[in-house]
Amino acid sequence: MNEKIQRTFVRQEAYLKLRDWILEGTLAPGMKLRDKELAEQLGVSRTPIREALLRLEDEGLVITKPNSSTLVSPIDFDNAFHLYSIVWTLEPLALSQAFGSITDDDIQIMIAANERFLQKMRTRDRLSALEADNAFHSVYIKLAHNKDLEKIIAEIKYKLKRLDLYYFDKIKDATLSYEEHAQIIKALKQKDLGQAISAVEYNWKSSFTRFKI
């Protein structure tokens, strides 16, 4: 964790780097954040670090205790339902809009992403597993050709990143989501929109249930 950033747009880059470190768990929940140390790690002055921490506090990723210290916020488990429920509502919408555009080649891309997901889960490679999971779902999200819907889903999933990485690290049975993905693929192969939508919704609701456990 020692990455110098470019001088151009220092404030924005410092903010993005710290946000990524928090979301990916490099800066773990409860960790103390010292602006001097962070400034040295990123090769910038303390001012953009302080500004970044203020932005992160507004977003709920950082907590500042009066006359004490700045900490990485704990993961908000109570908010998980609200975020997951948005995804399991909007992804079926994206799938319904994309359904007529999904080709056999697209299905093959989903199959490959699902196999990659299973492999990475078995090797406990959390980030790569999450990337493969996102690649699987993004096939039909992009085929919806609805930029606003794609943007909303992407923003919600970004907020879910800390939760998902936590979930991927704790889950014992990597085959559950893999098998649910397989049901989505099966429905698409059969050109059964209703079943495909149900399978997508079930996948996300089941992921939330496993996450709570």
BAVOFI-558393 format. One record per residue: residue number from 1; residue in one letter; y, z negated, x negated of N, C-alpha, C in turn. Coordinates in Angstrom, 1 decimal. Each point is the difference from the previous one (the first is absolute). Example, Ala and Ser with C-alpha at 12.3 -4.5 7.8 and 13.67 -1.06 7.14 Angstrom:
<r 1 'A' <-5.7 -7.8 -13.2> <1.2 0.0 0.9> <1.2 0.0 -0.9>>
<r 2 'S' <1.1 0.7 0.4> <1.1 0.0 -0.9> <1.1 -0.8 0.8>>
***
This chain:
<r 1 'M' <-1.2 0.0 -0.8> <1.2 0.0 0.8> <1.2 0.0 -0.9>>
<r 2 'N' <0.2 1.1 -0.7> <1.2 0.1 -0.9> <0.4 1.4 0.0>>
<r 3 'E' <0.8 0.4 1.0> <0.3 1.4 0.2> <1.6 0.2 0.0>>
<r 4 'K' <0.5 0.7 -1.0> <1.4 0.2 0.0> <0.4 1.1 1.0>>
<r 5 'I' <1.1 -0.2 0.7> <0.4 1.0 1.0> <1.2 0.8 -0.5>>
<r 6 'Q' <0.2 1.1 0.6> <1.1 0.9 -0.4> <1.4 -0.6 0.4>>
<r 7 'R' <1.0 0.4 -0.7> <1.4 -0.6 0.3> <0.6 0.5 1.3>>
<r 8 'T' <-0.4 1.3 0.3> <0.5 0.5 1.2> <-0.6 -0.7 1.2>>
<r 9 'F' <0.9 -0.3 1.0> <-0.5 -0.7 1.2> <-0.7 -1.3 -0.3>>
<r 10 'V' <0.5 -0.8 -0.9> <-0.7 -1.2 -0.5> <-0.3 -0.9 1.1>>
<r 11 'R' <1.0 -0.2 0.9> <-0.2 -1.0 1.1> <-1.2 0.4 0.9>>
<r 12 'Q' <0.0 1.3 0.4> <-1.1 0.5 0.9> <-1.3 -0.1 -0.7>>
<r 13 'E' <-0.1 0.4 -1.3> <-1.2 0.0 -0.7> <-0.5 -1.4 -0.2>>
<r 14 'A' <0.9 -1.0 -0.3> <-0.5 -1.3 -0.2> <-0.5 -0.6 1.3>>
<r 15 'Y' <0.6 0.3 1.1> <-0.4 -0.4 1.3> <-1.4 0.6 0.3>>
<r 16 'L' <-0.2 1.3 -0.2> <-1.3 0.6 0.3> <-1.1 -0.5 -0.8>>
<r 17 'K' <0.3 -0.2 -1.3> <-1.0 -0.5 -0.9> <-0.5 -1.4 0.4>>
<r 18 'L' <0.9 -0.9 0.3> <-0.3 -1.4 0.4> <-0.7 0.0 1.3>>
<r 19 'R' <0.4 0.9 0.9> <-0.7 0.1 1.3> <-1.4 0.5 -0.1>>
<r 20 'D' <-0.2 1.0 -0.9> <-1.4 0.4 -0.2> <-0.9 -1.1 -0.6>>
<r 21 'W' <0.6 -0.7 -1.0> <-0.8 -1.1 -0.6> <-0.4 -1.0 1.0>>
<r 22 'I' <0.9 -0.3 0.9> <-0.3 -1.0 1.1> <-1.1 0.5 0.9>>
<r 23 'L' <0.2 1.3 0.5> <-0.9 0.5 1.0> <-1.4 0.2 -0.6>>
<r 24 'E' <-0.1 0.4 -1.3> <-1.3 0.2 -0.7> <-0.6 -1.3 -0.5>>
<r 25 'G' <0.7 -1.1 0.0> <-0.5 -1.2 -0.4> <0.2 -0.3 -1.5>>
<r 26 'T' <0.7 0.8 -0.7> <0.3 -0.3 -1.4> <0.8 -1.2 -0.1>>
<r 27 'L' <1.0 -0.2 1.0> <0.7 -1.2 0.2> <-0.6 -0.7 1.2>>
<r 28 'A' <-0.8 -1.0 -0.3> <-0.9 -0.6 1.1> <0.8 -0.9 0.9>>
<r 29 'P' <-0.5 -0.2 1.2> <0.7 -0.9 1.0> <0.1 -1.4 -0.7>>
<r 30 'G' <1.2 -0.5 0.2> <0.3 -1.4 -0.6> <0.5 0.0 -1.4>>
<r 31 'M' <0.0 1.2 -0.7> <0.4 0.1 -1.4> <1.5 -0.2 -0.1>>
<r 32 'K' <0.4 -0.8 -1.0> <1.5 -0.1 -0.3> <0.5 1.2 -0.6>>
<r 33 'L' <1.2 0.4 0.4> <0.7 1.2 -0.5> <1.2 -0.5 -0.7>>
<r 34 'R' <0.1 0.3 -1.3> <1.1 -0.3 -0.8> <0.7 1.2 -0.4>>
<r 35 'D' <1.3 0.1 0.4> <0.7 1.3 -0.2> <0.1 0.4 -1.5>>
<r 36 'K' <0.2 -1.0 -0.9> <0.1 0.3 -1.4> <-1.3 0.6 -0.5>>
<r 37 'E' <-1.2 -0.5 0.3> <-1.2 0.6 -0.4> <-0.3 1.4 0.6>>
<r 38 'L' <0.4 0.1 1.2> <-0.2 1.3 0.7> <0.9 1.1 -0.6>>
<r 39 'A' <1.2 -0.5 -0.4> <1.0 1.0 -0.6> <-0.5 0.4 -1.3>>
<r 40 'E' <-0.6 -0.9 -0.8> <-0.5 0.4 -1.3> <-1.2 0.9 0.1>>
<r 41 'Q' <-0.9 -0.2 1.0> <-1.2 0.8 0.2> <0.4 1.5 0.4>>
<r 42 'L' <1.1 0.1 0.8> <0.4 1.3 0.4> <1.1 0.6 -0.9>>
<r 43 'G' <0.5 -0.7 -0.9> <1.0 0.5 -0.9> <1.4 0.2 0.6>>
<r 44 'V' <0.3 -0.9 0.9> <1.3 0.2 0.7> <0.8 -1.4 0.0>>
<r 45 'S' <1.2 0.0 0.4> <0.7 -1.3 0.1> <-0.5 -0.8 1.2>>
<r 46 'R' <0.5 -1.2 0.1> <-0.5 -0.9 1.1> <0.7 0.4 1.3>>
<r 47 'T' <1.1 0.7 0.0> <0.7 0.3 1.2> <-0.9 0.8 1.0>>
<r 48 'P' <-0.5 1.2 -0.4> <-0.8 0.8 0.9> <-1.3 -0.8 0.4>>
<r 49 'I' <-0.5 -0.9 -0.8> <-1.2 -0.8 0.4> <0.4 -0.9 1.1>>
<r 50 'R' <1.2 -0.7 -0.1> <0.4 -0.9 1.0> <0.3 0.7 1.3>>
<r 51 'E' <0.6 1.2 -0.1> <0.2 0.8 1.2> <-1.3 0.4 0.7>>
<r 52 'A' <-1.0 0.4 -0.8> <-1.3 0.4 0.5> <-0.7 -1.2 0.7>>
<r 53 'L' <0.1 -1.1 -0.6> <-0.6 -1.2 0.6> <0.7 -0.4 1.4>>
<r 54 'L' <1.3 0.3 0.1> <0.6 -0.2 1.3> <-0.5 0.9 1.0>>
<r 55 'R' <-0.2 1.3 -0.4> <-0.5 1.0 1.0> <-1.4 -0.4 0.4>>
<r 56 'L' <-0.8 -0.4 -1.0> <-1.4 -0.4 0.3> <-0.1 -1.2 0.9>>
<r 57 'E' <1.0 -0.9 -0.2> <0.1 -1.2 0.9> <0.3 0.4 1.4>>
<r 58 'D' <0.9 1.0 0.2> <0.3 0.5 1.3> <-1.2 0.6 0.7>>
<r 59 'E' <-0.9 0.6 -0.8> <-1.2 0.7 0.5> <-1.2 -1.0 0.1>>
<r 60 'G' <0.2 -1.3 -0.3> <-1.0 -1.0 0.1> <-1.0 0.0 -1.1>>
<r 61 'L' <0.2 0.7 -1.1> <-1.0 0.0 -1.1> <0.3 -1.1 -1.0>>
<r 62 'V' <1.2 -0.6 0.1> <0.4 -1.0 -1.0> <0.7 -1.2 0.8>>
<r 63 'I' <-0.2 -1.2 -0.5> <0.6 -1.2 0.6> <0.8 -0.7 -1.1>>
<r 64 'T' <1.2 -0.3 0.4> <0.9 -0.8 -1.0> <0.2 -1.4 0.6>>
<r 65 'K' <-0.4 -0.9 -0.8> <0.2 -1.4 0.4> <1.3 -0.5 -0.5>>
<r 66 'P' <0.9 -0.6 0.8> <1.3 -0.5 -0.5> <-0.2 -0.9 -1.1>>
<r 67 'N' <0.8 0.2 -1.1> <0.1 -0.9 -1.1> <-1.4 -0.1 -0.7>>
<r 68 'S' <-0.9 1.0 0.2> <-1.3 -0.1 -0.6> <-0.4 1.3 -0.6>>
<r 69 'S' <-0.8 0.8 0.6> <-0.6 1.1 -0.6> <-0.2 1.2 1.0>>
<r 70 'T' <-0.3 1.1 -0.6> <-0.3 1.2 0.8> <-1.5 0.3 -0.1>>
<r 71 'L' <-0.7 0.2 1.1> <-1.4 0.1 0.0> <-0.4 1.3 0.8>>
<r 72 'V' <-1.1 0.6 -0.4> <-0.6 1.1 0.8> <-0.5 -0.7 1.3>>
<r 73 'S' <0.4 0.7 1.1> <-0.4 -0.6 1.3> <-1.5 0.0 0.2>>
<r 74 'P' <-0.6 -0.9 0.7> <-1.4 0.0 0.4> <-0.3 1.2 0.9>>
<r 75 'I' <-1.2 0.5 0.1> <-0.4 1.0 0.9> <0.2 -0.4 1.4>>
<r 76 'D' <0.6 0.7 0.8> <0.3 -0.4 1.4> <-1.2 0.5 0.9>>
<r 77 'F' <-1.0 -0.9 0.1> <-1.2 0.4 0.8> <0.3 0.1 1.5>>
<r 78 'D' <1.0 -0.9 0.4> <0.3 0.0 1.5> <0.6 1.4 0.4>>
<r 79 'N' <0.7 0.7 -0.9> <0.6 1.3 0.3> <-1.0 1.1 0.0>>
<r 80 'A' <-1.2 -0.2 -0.5> <-1.0 1.0 -0.2> <-0.3 0.7 1.3>>
<r 81 'F' <-0.2 -0.7 1.1> <-0.3 0.6 1.2> <1.0 1.0 0.5>>
<r 82 'H' <1.3 -0.3 -0.2> <1.1 0.9 0.5> <-0.1 1.3 -0.8>>
<r 83 'L' <-0.2 -0.1 -1.3> <0.0 1.2 -0.8> <-1.3 0.8 0.2>>
<r 84 'Y' <-1.1 -0.6 0.1> <-1.3 0.7 0.3> <0.1 0.7 1.3>>
<r 85 'S' <0.5 -0.7 1.0> <0.1 0.5 1.4> <0.8 1.3 0.1>>
<r 86 'I' <1.0 0.1 -0.9> <0.9 1.2 0.0> <-0.9 1.1 -0.5>>
<r 87 'V' <-0.7 -0.2 -1.1> <-0.9 1.0 -0.6> <-1.1 0.5 0.9>>
<r 88 'W' <-0.7 -0.9 0.7> <-1.1 0.4 0.9> <0.6 0.6 1.2>>
<r 89 'T' <1.3 -0.1 0.3> <0.6 0.8 1.1> <0.5 1.3 -0.4>>
<r 90 'L' <0.6 0.1 -1.2> <0.6 1.3 -0.4> <-1.0 0.9 -0.7>>
<r 91 'E' <-1.0 -0.4 -0.7> <-0.9 0.9 -0.6> <-0.8 0.8 1.0>>
<r 92 'P' <-0.4 -0.6 1.1> <-0.7 0.9 1.1> <1.0 1.0 0.5>>
<r 93 'L' <1.3 -0.3 0.1> <1.0 1.0 0.5> <0.0 1.1 -1.0>>
<r 94 'A' <0.1 -0.3 -1.3> <0.0 1.0 -1.1> <-1.2 0.9 0.1>>
<r 95 'L' <-1.2 -0.6 0.2> <-1.2 0.7 0.1> <0.0 1.0 1.2>>
<r 96 'S' <0.5 -0.5 1.1> <0.0 0.9 1.2> <0.9 1.2 -0.2>>
<r 97 'Q' <1.1 -0.2 -0.8> <0.9 1.1 -0.2> <-0.5 0.9 -1.1>>
<r 98 'A' <-0.9 -0.5 -0.8> <-0.6 0.8 -1.1> <-1.3 0.7 0.4>>
<r 99 'F' <-0.6 -0.4 1.1> <-1.4 0.3 0.3> <-0.2 1.5 -0.1>>
<r 100 'G' <0.8 0.8 0.6> <-0.2 1.5 0.0> <0.2 0.7 -1.3>>
<r 101 'S' <0.5 -0.8 -1.0> <0.2 0.6 -1.3> <-1.0 -0.4 -1.0>>
<r 102 'I' <-0.9 -0.9 0.3> <-0.9 -0.5 -1.0> <-1.2 1.0 -0.2>>
<r 103 'T' <-0.2 0.4 -1.2> <-1.0 1.0 -0.3> <-1.2 -0.7 -0.7>>
<r 104 'D' <-1.0 0.8 -0.2> <-1.2 -0.5 -0.8> <0.4 -0.4 -1.4>>
<r 105 'D' <0.9 0.7 -0.6> <0.5 -0.4 -1.3> <0.7 -1.3 0.0>>
<r 106 'D' <0.8 -0.3 1.0> <0.6 -1.3 0.1> <-1.0 -1.1 0.2>>
<r 107 'I' <-1.0 0.3 0.8> <-1.1 -1.0 0.1> <-0.7 -0.3 -1.3>>
<r 108 'Q' <-0.2 1.0 -0.8> <-0.6 -0.2 -1.3> <0.9 -0.8 -0.9>>
<r 109 'I' <1.3 0.1 0.1> <0.9 -0.8 -0.8> <-0.1 -1.5 0.4>>
<r 110 'M' <-0.2 -0.2 1.4> <-0.2 -1.3 0.5> <-1.3 -0.6 -0.5>>
<r 111 'I' <-1.0 0.8 0.0> <-1.3 -0.5 -0.5> <0.1 -0.4 -1.5>>
<r 112 'A' <0.6 0.8 -0.8> <0.2 -0.3 -1.4> <0.8 -1.3 -0.2>>
<r 113 'A' <1.0 -0.1 0.8> <0.9 -1.2 -0.1> <-0.8 -1.3 0.3>>
<r 114 'N' <-0.9 0.2 1.1> <-0.8 -1.2 0.4> <-1.0 -0.4 -1.0>>
<r 115 'E' <-0.6 1.0 -0.7> <-1.0 -0.3 -1.0> <0.7 -0.7 -1.2>>
<r 116 'R' <1.2 0.5 -0.3> <0.8 -0.6 -1.1> <0.4 -1.4 0.4>>
<r 117 'F' <0.3 -0.2 1.2> <0.3 -1.4 0.5> <-1.1 -0.9 -0.2>>
<r 118 'L' <-1.2 0.4 0.4> <-1.2 -0.9 -0.2> <-0.3 -0.3 -1.4>>
<r 119 'Q' <0.1 1.0 -0.9> <-0.2 -0.2 -1.4> <1.0 -1.0 -0.6>>
<r 120 'K' <1.2 0.2 0.3> <1.1 -0.9 -0.5> <-0.2 -1.4 0.5>>
<r 121 'M' <-0.4 -0.2 1.3> <-0.2 -1.3 0.5> <-1.1 -0.7 -0.7>>
<r 122 'R' <-1.1 0.7 -0.3> <-1.1 -0.6 -0.7> <0.3 -0.4 -1.4>>
<r 123 'T' <0.9 0.7 -0.6> <0.4 -0.4 -1.4> <1.2 -1.0 0.0>>
<r 124 'R' <0.4 -0.4 1.2> <1.1 -0.9 0.2> <1.4 0.5 -0.6>>
<r 125 'D' <0.1 1.3 0.1> <1.3 0.6 -0.4> <0.9 0.1 1.2>>
<r 126 'R' <0.7 -1.1 0.2> <0.8 -0.1 1.2> <1.0 1.1 0.3>>
<r 127 'L' <0.8 0.3 -1.0> <1.1 1.0 0.1> <-0.6 1.4 0.3>>
<r 128 'S' <-1.0 0.3 -0.7> <-0.7 1.3 0.2> <-0.7 0.1 1.4>>
<r 129 'A' <-0.5 -1.1 0.4> <-0.7 0.0 1.3> <1.1 0.2 1.1>>
<r 130 'L' <1.1 -0.7 -0.1> <1.1 0.2 0.9> <0.5 1.4 0.0>>
<r 131 'E' <0.2 0.6 -1.1> <0.4 1.4 -0.1> <-0.9 0.9 0.7>>
<r 132 'A' <-1.3 -0.2 -0.2> <-1.0 0.8 0.6> <0.0 -0.2 1.5>>
<r 133 'D' <0.2 -1.2 0.5> <0.1 -0.3 1.4> <1.2 0.8 0.6>>
<r 134 'N' <1.1 -0.1 -0.7> <1.2 0.6 0.5> <-0.2 1.6 0.0>>
<r 135 'A' <-0.7 0.5 -1.0> <-0.2 1.4 -0.1> <-0.9 0.5 1.2>>
<r 136 'F' <-0.9 -0.8 0.4> <-0.9 0.3 1.1> <0.8 0.1 1.3>>
<r 137 'H' <0.8 -1.0 0.3> <0.8 0.0 1.2> <1.2 1.0 0.0>>
<r 138 'S' <0.5 0.3 -1.2> <1.2 0.8 -0.1> <-0.3 1.5 0.3>>
<r 139 'V' <-1.3 0.4 0.0> <-0.4 1.4 0.3> <0.5 0.3 1.4>>
<r 140 'Y' <-0.3 -0.7 1.0> <0.4 0.3 1.3> <1.4 -0.4 0.3>>
<r 141 'I' <0.5 -1.0 -0.7> <1.4 -0.4 0.2> <0.9 1.1 -0.4>>
<r 142 'K' <-0.2 0.7 -1.1> <0.8 1.1 -0.5> <-0.2 1.2 0.9>>
<r 143 'L' <-1.2 0.2 0.5> <-0.3 1.2 0.9> <0.7 -0.1 1.3>>
<r 144 'A' <0.5 -1.2 0.4> <0.7 -0.2 1.2> <1.4 0.8 -0.1>>
<r 145 'H' <0.5 0.2 -1.2> <1.2 0.7 -0.2> <1.2 -0.7 0.7>>
<r 146 'N' <-0.1 -1.3 0.0> <1.0 -0.9 0.7> <0.6 -0.9 -1.1>>
<r 147 'K' <1.1 0.5 -0.6> <0.5 -0.7 -1.2> <0.5 -1.4 0.4>>
<r 148 'D' <0.6 -0.2 1.2> <0.5 -1.3 0.4> <-1.2 -1.0 0.1>>
<r 149 'L' <-1.1 0.5 0.7> <-1.2 -0.9 0.2> <-0.6 -0.3 -1.4>>
<r 150 'E' <-0.1 1.0 -0.9> <-0.6 -0.2 -1.3> <0.8 -1.0 -0.8>>
<r 151 'K' <1.4 0.0 0.1> <0.8 -0.9 -0.7> <-0.2 -1.4 0.5>>
<r 152 'I' <0.0 -0.2 1.4> <-0.2 -1.3 0.5> <-1.3 -0.6 -0.4>>
<r 153 'I' <-1.1 0.7 0.1> <-1.3 -0.5 -0.4> <0.0 -0.3 -1.5>>
<r 154 'A' <0.6 0.8 -0.8> <0.1 -0.3 -1.5> <0.7 -1.3 -0.3>>
<r 155 'E' <1.1 -0.2 0.7> <0.8 -1.2 -0.2> <-0.8 -1.3 0.4>>
<r 156 'I' <-0.7 0.1 1.1> <-0.8 -1.1 0.5> <-1.2 -0.3 -1.0>>
<r 157 'K' <-0.6 1.1 -0.5> <-1.1 -0.2 -0.9> <0.5 -0.5 -1.4>>
<r 158 'Y' <1.2 0.3 -0.3> <0.6 -0.6 -1.3> <0.2 -1.5 0.2>>
<r 159 'K' <0.4 -0.4 1.2> <0.1 -1.4 0.2> <-1.3 -0.7 0.0>>
<r 160 'L' <-1.1 0.7 0.4> <-1.3 -0.5 0.1> <-0.7 0.0 -1.4>>
<r 161 'K' <0.6 0.5 -1.0> <-0.6 0.2 -1.3> <-0.5 -1.3 -0.6>>
<r 162 'R' <0.8 -1.1 0.1> <-0.4 -1.3 -0.5> <-1.2 -0.5 0.7>>
<r 163 'L' <0.0 0.2 1.3> <-1.1 -0.5 0.9> <-1.2 0.8 -0.3>>
<r 164 'D' <0.1 1.3 -0.1> <-1.2 0.8 -0.3> <-0.6 -0.3 -1.3>>
<r 165 'L' <0.8 -0.2 -1.0> <-0.5 -0.3 -1.3> <-0.7 -1.3 0.0>>
<r 166 'Y' <0.5 -1.0 0.7> <-0.6 -1.3 0.2> <-1.4 0.2 0.7>>
<r 167 'Y' <0.0 0.8 1.0> <-1.2 0.3 0.8> <-1.0 0.7 -0.8>>
<r 168 'F' <0.4 1.0 -0.8> <-1.0 0.7 -0.8> <-0.6 -0.9 -1.1>>
<r 169 'D' <0.7 -1.0 -0.4> <-0.5 -0.9 -1.0> <-0.9 -1.0 0.5>>
<r 170 'K' <0.1 -0.3 1.3> <-0.8 -1.1 0.6> <-1.3 0.5 0.8>>
<r 171 'I' <0.1 1.3 0.5> <-1.1 0.5 0.8> <-1.3 0.0 -0.8>>
<r 172 'K' <-1.1 -0.4 0.7> <-1.3 0.0 -0.7> <-0.8 1.3 0.3>>
<r 173 'D' <0.2 0.6 1.2> <-0.8 1.2 0.4> <0.9 1.2 0.0>>
<r 174 'A' <0.0 0.8 -1.1> <0.8 1.1 -0.2> <-0.4 1.2 1.0>>
<r 175 'T' <-1.2 -0.1 0.5> <-0.5 1.1 0.8> <0.6 0.0 1.4>>
<r 176 'L' <0.6 -1.1 0.5> <0.5 0.0 1.4> <1.0 1.0 0.3>>
<r 177 'S' <1.1 0.0 -0.8> <1.1 1.1 0.2> <-0.6 1.4 -0.3>>
<r 178 'Y' <-0.8 0.1 -1.0> <-0.6 1.2 -0.3> <-0.8 0.6 1.2>>
<r 179 'E' <-0.8 -0.8 0.6> <-0.7 0.4 1.2> <0.9 0.4 1.2>>
<r 180 'E' <1.0 -0.8 0.1> <1.0 0.3 1.1> <0.7 1.3 -0.3>>
<r 181 'H' <0.3 0.3 -1.2> <0.6 1.3 -0.4> <-1.0 1.1 0.3>>
<r 182 'A' <-1.3 -0.2 -0.2> <-1.1 0.9 0.3> <0.0 0.4 1.4>>
<r 183 'Q' <0.3 -1.0 0.9> <0.0 0.2 1.4> <1.2 0.9 0.4>>
<r 184 'I' <1.1 -0.2 -0.6> <1.1 0.9 0.2> <-0.3 1.5 -0.4>>
<r 185 'I' <-0.6 0.1 -1.1> <-0.5 1.3 -0.5> <-0.9 0.7 0.9>>
<r 186 'K' <-1.0 -0.8 0.5> <-1.0 0.5 1.0> <0.6 0.5 1.2>>
<r 187 'A' <1.0 -0.7 0.6> <0.7 0.4 1.2> <0.8 1.3 -0.3>>
<r 188 'L' <0.6 0.1 -1.1> <0.8 1.2 -0.3> <-0.9 1.2 -0.2>>
<r 189 'K' <-1.2 -0.2 -0.6> <-1.0 1.1 -0.1> <-0.4 0.5 1.4>>
<r 190 'Q' <-0.1 -1.0 0.9> <-0.5 0.4 1.3> <1.2 0.4 0.9>>
<r 191 'K' <1.2 0.0 -0.5> <1.2 0.4 0.7> <0.2 -0.8 1.3>>
<r 192 'D' <-0.3 -1.3 -0.2> <0.1 -1.0 1.1> <1.3 -0.8 -0.2>>
<r 193 'L' <1.1 0.4 0.5> <1.3 -0.7 -0.2> <0.0 -1.4 0.5>>
<r 194 'G' <-0.6 -0.2 1.2> <0.0 -1.4 0.5> <-0.8 -0.9 -0.9>>
<r 195 'Q' <-1.1 0.4 -0.5> <-0.8 -0.9 -0.8> <0.6 -0.2 -1.4>>
<r 196 'A' <0.7 1.1 -0.5> <0.7 -0.1 -1.3> <1.1 -1.0 0.1>>
<r 197 'I' <0.8 0.0 1.1> <1.1 -0.9 0.2> <-0.6 -1.5 0.1>>
<r 198 'S' <-1.0 -0.1 0.8> <-0.6 -1.4 0.1> <-0.5 -0.5 -1.4>>
<r 199 'A' <-0.6 0.9 -0.8> <-0.5 -0.4 -1.3> <1.1 -0.4 -0.9>>
<r 200 'V' <1.1 0.7 0.0> <1.2 -0.4 -0.8> <0.5 -1.3 0.4>>
<r 201 'E' <0.2 -0.2 1.3> <0.5 -1.3 0.5> <-1.0 -1.1 -0.4>>
<r 202 'Y' <-1.3 0.2 0.2> <-1.0 -1.0 -0.3> <0.1 -0.4 -1.5>>
<r 203 'N' <0.1 1.0 -0.9> <0.1 -0.2 -1.4> <1.1 -1.0 -0.4>>
<r 204 'W' <1.2 0.3 0.6> <1.1 -0.9 -0.4> <-0.1 -1.4 0.7>>
<r 205 'K' <-0.5 0.0 1.2> <-0.2 -1.3 0.6> <-1.0 -0.8 -0.7>>
<r 206 'S' <-1.1 0.6 -0.4> <-1.1 -0.7 -0.8> <0.6 -0.4 -1.3>>
<r 207 'S' <0.8 0.8 -0.7> <0.5 -0.4 -1.3> <0.9 -1.3 0.2>>
<r 208 'F' <0.7 0.0 1.1> <0.8 -1.2 0.2> <-0.8 -1.2 0.2>>
<r 209 'T' <-1.1 0.1 0.8> <-0.9 -1.1 0.2> <-0.7 -0.5 -1.3>>
<r 210 'R' <-0.4 1.0 -0.8> <-0.6 -0.4 -1.3> <1.1 -0.7 -0.9>>
<r 211 'F' <1.2 0.5 0.1> <1.1 -0.6 -0.8> <0.2 -1.4 0.4>>
<r 212 'K' <0.0 -0.3 1.3> <0.2 -1.4 0.4> <-1.1 -0.9 -0.5>>
<r 213 'I' <-1.2 0.5 -0.1> <-1.1 -0.8 -0.5> <0.2 -0.3 -1.5>>
***
